[in-house]
Amino acid sequence: MGKKILVRDVKLIKEVTDRLYHLCRMHYKLCHLMRELNKTFAFQLLCSLAVSMGDVLFQSYYLYHLLFNNVPNVTTTMILCPIAWLVDEMVEIFLLVRSCASSCESANTTPILLHEFRNELDNIEIESHIQMYSLQLLHQKIRVSALGFFDIDYSLIYSIVGAVTTYLVIFIQFDQQTSDIKLYPVGNCSGP
């Protein structure tokens, strides 16, 4: 077990508790600012993610259509454009999710770090301040959401991939059905 930090100097205790107070106030203000930013940009996040998901879906389908439906005169540019668009949209989604998730993770690990710091101390007054602040911070979990429909974290990427794959399979099945209807038209069997 590690050594405990022994704090007995009254001046040092006061300085540590004052710094803890200011750090916790700053954390509270940053969390409040993050909530306000989430309220302000929630609709924009929802629209941006919906458009990006739609772009990924339709560019994937267009690429499938070019590659597997014997489209005449397909050029390299016709294939590279949807690939570039797909990569751009996927990078945009990833960066958006990463920035939101890392901000939330940083804000939500602060109380844990305070508890770890408390375990290293050997001063009841500072420990009680840390206990109080860490409990306050634990009750202020930060999460970023798109108007409350879904949280913007790494599980969102998994959900988007699953949804795009599902819709792509449905689109491909409809495409195959329409091509089957064109190849084998159904006539009227009831007679003249």
Beta strands, then each sheet from edge to edge (+ up, - down):
end
